[in-house]
Amino acid sequence: MDDPRQPVMKPGLKFDETFALRFVHSRATIYYSNYSSYTDTGKIVYLDNNWLELLKDNGEQLVIPVAAVRIIKLLEATDKSYEATTLLRPSGPEATAGS
């Protein structure tokens, strides 16, 4: 049986970036691992296996070590509106006509 005190990330395994990317651009409350009642709420701007970047509602930008995070409570689903302006493939020939 696995020891519940062991980290979820086993040595030698790589951080699953696709899992982390699901939460980027989401609003969340961060609860810290020191079990204090102190929290921060804002939009997750960046997340990897070492760092979490949070943009708070008042404009503060925090870079938090993941080891200091106990819980990430998602408040709103990922904002995918930025994807509407992302070009996923080249435009058609009509855009390059006359070149």
N, C-alpha and C positions, 0 to 999 in steps of 0.2 A: 504494500500500500504506500502511496506517495505521502511524503511528509508535507502537511499543509503550510508549514513555515518556509518551505523552499520557494524561490521565485518561480513565477509562471514561465519566464524565459529560461530555458535550460541552456547551459553553456554549449557553445558551438552552433546554436540555432540563430538565424538572422531574424531581425525584427521584420514583421510583415507590414510593409509600407502600404499595401492596398487596404489593409485593415485600418491603419492610421488615417489614410486619406478620406475615409468615410466620415470622419468627424471634423475635418478642416472646414471652416466657414460656418460651424454650428455655434449657437449660443449655449454656454454651459456655466455651471457653478463648479469651481475647483475647491475640494476639501483637502486640507493638508494632512500629511501623515503623522504629525505630532499630536493628533487627536484633539487639537484645540478647537474652539468654536469659530475660529477665523476662517473666512472663505473669500474667494474672489469670483466675481461674475463678469462675463464678457464673451467675446467672440474668439474662438480658437483660430489663430492665423497660421500656426505651424505646429506640427507634432511629429517627432521621431522617437527613437529609442532612448534618447538622452534628454531632450528638451521639449517643452511645451511653451508656445508663445501665445499670450492672451491679450487681446485688445479690450480694455475695460470701457464701459459706457462713458466715463468721464474723459476718455482720450489717453489714459495711461496705458503704456505698453509694458507688459511683464514677460520676462523670460524665466521660466520656472524649471528647475531640474525635475525630471520625471520621478526620481527617487523620493522627492518631497511630496508627491501627490498620493493621496489615499483613495479618493473617489473623484471621478469626473461625472457629474450629473448633467445630462443633456436636457436643455430647456426647450429648444426648438430644433427641428430637423435641419439638416444641412441646407444652406442657401445655395441653390444651383442656378440662380439668375445670372451669375457671371458667365455661365457656359453659353448663353444665348449670343454672346458677342465673340465667342471663340471660333475661329475658322478651322474646321476639321479637315477640309480638303480644298484643293485649289478651286478657284472660281471657274465658271464655264468659259468657252471661247468668246462669248459675246463681250466679256469684260476686257479681253485682250485684242479685240478687233480694232484695226487701225494702228496697231503697233508695228 
